[in-house]
Amino acid sequence: MTLTRRKLFQAMSSIGLGAAATSSLAGEATDVPHSAGTEPPKAKAPAGACDAHLHIADPRFRPDFPKQFGGATFQDYRKLQRRLGVSRAVIVQTKIHGVDHACLLDALRQLGPNGRGVGVVTPDVDQTELRRLDAGGIRGLRFSVWNPADAFTTLDMVEPLARRIADLGWHVQIHALGDQIVDAADILSRLPCPIVFDHMGRLPPAQGPDHPAFVVISRLMAKEKAWVKLTGAYLNTEKGPPDYPDATRIAQAFVSEAPERLVWGSDWPHATEKVPPDDARLFDLLGAWAGDEATRWRILVDNPERLYGFAKKASA
C-alpha cells in the first residue's frame, strides 16, 4: 500500500511525535515581537493546548517584504508559544503572502503533527494544488471579506470553492462583519462543508449577541455546521483593554450557546493593532469567558482536536 504524504502526516499525529505533543510547554517570561509585556499567563495551558489562529510572515518568501511586518516569522512565533505554554497551532495564511503558500507550508513542516493551516485561494486553483496543500497540513480556506479594499477573495467565491474542498474534509473560514454574515445567511446555510467564523463573527460591540448575526451563527452551530473562533477581543470592543467587557459579553454568549463548537486563538501578530496587546492577558481572558476549567480545556484541547484532526489527548 502506498503511504501518501497526508497518511504519513496523520500517522505522525496519531502517535504524537515530539515532546510538545506529549506534555504541556511551561509558560515562561519571554519578550515577543508584536506583544506587550513579557510575563506568562496566570493560567497554565493544558497539555495539547492549541492556538487556533495566528499568522506568519517571512521576508524569505517575498522579495518586496513590507518592513512594518518584520518580527512575525515562525521562529518569532515560537517565542509566543513558550510564553503561553501552548503546543499546537493553526496558522492562517496572511495577506502579506497572498495566495503563495510557501511560507505557510514551511512553518507547517516545522510544526509537524502539532500544526495545521488555513489557506487562501481563488477559483482558478486546480485540484492538484489543493491536494498539495492538503498533504502539507492545510485543512481549510479563508475568506477575509470584511474589508473589500484589501481582500483577495469575495463572498461569491465561497460556495463554488466549498464544493471543491468538501471531499477533502476541509472547512471554509469566514472573516466578515456581522451585517455581512446576515446578508450571506442563505449561502452559508447551503454550504457542503463546515464553516468557521473568525473573531466571534465581528458583531457590533454595542449590540453584541443581540445582533441578528448571532442568531445566524448559533443556528448553524446547533446543526453542527459551524464553529466560532474566540479571537480578536480588540476587534469586538469599544471599551478596550484590559478586560474588554463588551467582547467578553459576546464570548460568554457563544460559550453559553455551544461550548462544543468553539476554539481559541491569539491572532498574533495583531496586524490590525497600532498598540500591541498583552498576549498573556488575552490568554487569561479565556478563563473568564469559559467560566470553568472543564470548558476551558474543551476549547483549548478537545474542540481543536475534532475540528483540525489533532491526536487525541486525555480529558482534563
Secondary structure, DSSP 8 states (H G I E B T S, - for coil): ----HHHHHHHHHHHT-SHHHHS---------TT-S-----SS---TT-EEEEE----GGG-TT--GGG-S-SHHHHHHHHHHHT--EEEEE--GGGTT--HHHHHHHHHHGGGEEEEE---TT--HHHHHHHHHTTEEEEEEE-S-GGG-S--GGGHHHHHHHHGGGT-EEEEE--HHHHHHTHHHHHT-SS-EEEGGGGG--TTTGGGSHHHHHHHHHHHTT-EEEEE--GGGS-SS-TTT-HHHHHHHHHHHHH-GGGEEE---TT-TT-SS---HHHHHHHHHHHH-SHHHHHIIIIIHHHHHH--------
